[in-house]
């Protein structure tokens, strides 16, 4: 089975937040919680860039490694999902995740955190596909419908890509070549200005 991945092209992202809005609307994300957010660095200066950030569905997810109740699990297609019924709201995953993907819903009484919420890649949760329980807890199950995640379909500039990892890599390589970066589109030399 192919791995599913996200990739955000910082050269195309215009920080419109269309992906964030589409995610919240499609999945009925709790108020004050964001499964996806747009981050801008060097705002208003040379080198300004924006990217859309969410759970990156890591190959070896640190959130799952630190969860004391094994609420996180990884599907055969690489998606990292979370059981809200198992979650005890300890917050370890929040601190372990390099992308800050898990989050607590707001609007609960003081001292009550509740279960974590995170990006599901629009693949629902552990409940039966298309069940009311799945929809209420996790939102849409667009993957089971054969669709892409809502955030990626809303991206007007096609900066946010979602799909099979090999296809996403092929698209990004083609874009990098078109920009004139050739084989040095990424890697040690580009990042640090040094050879190996």
C-alpha positions as CSV (number, residue, x, y, z in Angstrom):
1,X,0.0,0.0,0.0
2,X,1.3,3.5,-0.9
3,X,2.2,6.0,1.9
4,X,0.1,9.1,2.1
5,X,1.9,12.4,2.7
6,X,1.6,16.2,2.9
7,X,4.0,18.7,1.4
8,X,3.8,22.5,1.4
9,X,5.7,24.4,-1.2
10,X,6.9,27.6,0.5
11,X,7.5,29.2,-2.9
12,X,3.8,29.0,-3.7
13,X,2.0,29.5,-0.3
14,X,0.4,33.0,-0.1
15,X,-0.8,32.6,3.6
16,X,-4.4,32.9,2.6
17,X,-5.5,30.4,5.3
18,X,-7.9,28.7,2.9
19,X,-6.5,25.4,4.1
20,X,-7.2,26.2,7.7
21,X,-10.7,27.4,7.1
22,X,-11.5,24.4,4.9
23,X,-10.2,22.0,7.5
24,X,-12.3,23.6,10.3
25,X,-15.5,23.6,8.2
26,X,-15.1,20.1,6.8
27,X,-14.2,18.4,10.1
28,X,-16.2,20.5,12.5
29,X,-13.0,21.2,14.4
30,X,-13.7,22.4,18.0
31,X,-13.7,26.1,18.6
32,X,-10.2,27.4,19.5
33,X,-8.5,24.3,18.1
34,X,-6.7,24.2,14.8
35,X,-5.6,21.0,13.0
36,X,-3.8,23.0,10.4
37,X,-2.2,26.5,10.6
38,X,-0.2,28.8,8.4
39,X,3.2,29.9,9.7
40,X,5.1,32.8,8.2
41,X,8.7,33.5,8.9
42,X,10.6,36.8,8.2
43,X,7.2,38.6,7.8
44,X,7.7,41.9,6.0
45,X,11.4,41.3,5.4
46,X,13.5,39.7,2.6
47,X,13.1,36.0,2.6
48,X,9.5,36.0,3.9
49,X,8.0,32.6,3.4
50,X,4.8,30.9,4.6
51,X,3.9,27.2,5.0
52,X,0.8,25.3,6.0
53,X,1.6,23.1,9.0
54,X,-0.3,20.1,10.4
55,X,0.4,16.5,11.4
56,X,3.0,15.3,9.0
57,X,2.1,11.6,9.6
58,X,5.7,10.7,10.5
59,X,7.2,7.4,9.6
60,X,8.3,6.9,13.2
61,X,5.8,9.2,15.1
62,X,7.2,10.7,18.4
63,X,3.6,11.3,19.6
64,X,3.0,7.6,19.6
65,X,6.3,6.8,21.2
66,X,5.5,8.9,24.3
67,X,1.8,8.2,24.7
68,X,1.3,6.2,27.9
69,X,-2.1,4.8,26.9
70,X,-1.2,4.0,23.2
71,X,-3.9,6.3,21.9
72,X,-2.0,6.8,18.7
73,X,-1.8,4.2,16.0
74,X,-0.4,4.1,12.4
75,X,-2.3,2.7,9.5
76,X,-0.8,0.7,6.7
77,X,-0.9,3.8,4.4
78,X,1.3,5.7,7.0
79,X,-1.4,7.9,8.5
80,X,-1.0,8.5,12.2
81,X,-4.4,8.6,13.9
82,X,-5.6,9.0,17.5
83,X,-8.3,7.4,19.6
84,X,-10.1,10.0,21.6
85,X,-11.7,7.3,23.7
86,X,-8.2,6.1,24.9
87,X,-6.7,9.6,25.3
88,X,-6.2,10.8,28.9
89,X,-5.2,14.3,27.9
90,X,-1.7,14.2,29.5
91,X,-0.2,16.3,26.8
92,X,3.0,14.3,26.3
93,X,2.3,14.1,22.5
94,X,2.0,17.9,22.3
95,X,5.6,18.3,23.6
96,X,7.0,15.4,21.6
97,X,5.6,16.5,18.2
98,X,8.1,18.7,16.3
99,X,5.1,20.2,14.3
100,X,2.9,21.1,17.3
101,X,0.1,19.1,15.7
102,X,-1.8,17.7,18.7
103,X,-3.8,20.3,20.6
104,X,-6.4,20.6,23.4
105,X,-9.8,21.9,22.6
106,X,-10.6,25.2,24.3
107,X,-13.8,26.3,26.0
108,X,-13.8,23.6,28.7
109,X,-13.9,24.5,32.4
110,X,-10.7,25.5,34.1
111,X,-8.4,22.6,34.8
112,X,-10.2,20.3,32.4
113,X,-8.2,19.5,29.2
114,X,-10.1,16.8,27.6
115,X,-8.8,14.5,24.8
116,X,-6.3,15.8,22.3
117,X,-7.3,16.7,18.8
118,X,-5.1,16.4,15.7
119,X,-5.1,16.3,11.9
120,X,-6.6,13.0,10.7
121,X,-5.7,13.6,7.0
122,X,-9.5,13.6,6.6
123,X,-9.4,9.8,7.3
124,X,-11.7,9.7,10.3
125,X,-10.8,7.7,13.3
126,X,-10.9,4.2,14.8
127,X,-14.7,4.0,14.7
128,X,-16.6,2.4,11.8
129,X,-16.3,4.4,8.5
130,X,-19.1,6.9,8.0
131,X,-20.6,6.2,11.4
132,X,-22.1,9.1,13.4
133,X,-19.5,8.5,16.2
134,X,-16.7,8.9,13.7
135,X,-18.1,12.1,12.2
136,X,-18.7,13.6,15.7
137,X,-15.3,12.8,17.1
138,X,-13.0,13.1,14.0
139,X,-14.8,14.8,11.2
140,X,-15.0,13.8,7.6
141,X,-13.7,10.6,6.2
142,X,-12.8,11.8,2.8
143,X,-10.1,9.2,2.3
144,X,-12.7,6.4,2.6
145,X,-14.7,8.3,-0.1
146,X,-11.6,8.2,-2.4
147,X,-11.0,12.0,-2.0
148,X,-8.0,14.0,-1.0
149,X,-7.9,15.9,2.4
150,X,-10.1,19.0,2.3
151,X,-7.2,21.4,3.1
152,X,-5.2,20.4,0.0
153,X,-8.3,20.7,-2.3
154,X,-8.8,24.3,-1.0
155,X,-5.3,25.5,-1.8
156,X,-5.7,28.0,-4.6
157,X,-2.0,28.0,-5.5
158,X,-1.5,24.3,-5.2
159,X,1.2,24.9,-2.6
160,X,-0.3,22.3,-0.3
161,X,0.0,18.9,-1.8
162,X,-1.5,15.6,-0.5
163,X,-1.5,12.1,-1.8
164,X,0.8,9.2,-2.4
165,X,4.4,10.0,-1.3
166,X,6.0,9.0,-4.6
167,X,3.7,11.2,-6.6
168,X,4.1,14.2,-4.2
169,X,7.9,13.9,-4.5
170,X,7.7,13.7,-8.3
171,X,5.6,16.9,-8.5
172,X,7.9,18.7,-6.1
173,X,11.1,17.6,-8.0
174,X,9.5,18.9,-11.3
175,X,8.7,22.2,-9.7
176,X,12.3,22.5,-8.3
177,X,13.8,21.8,-11.7
178,X,11.5,24.4,-13.3
179,X,12.8,26.9,-10.8
180,X,16.3,26.2,-12.0
181,X,17.5,24.5,-8.9
182,X,18.3,21.3,-10.8
183,X,19.7,18.5,-8.7
184,X,20.6,20.8,-5.8
185,X,17.0,21.7,-5.1
186,X,17.4,20.7,-1.5
187,X,20.0,19.1,0.7
188,X,23.1,19.9,2.6
189,X,24.6,22.3,0.1
190,X,21.5,24.3,-0.3
191,X,20.7,24.5,3.4
192,X,24.2,25.2,4.6
193,X,26.1,26.5,1.6
194,X,28.7,23.7,1.9
195,X,29.6,20.6,0.1
196,X,29.5,17.2,1.7
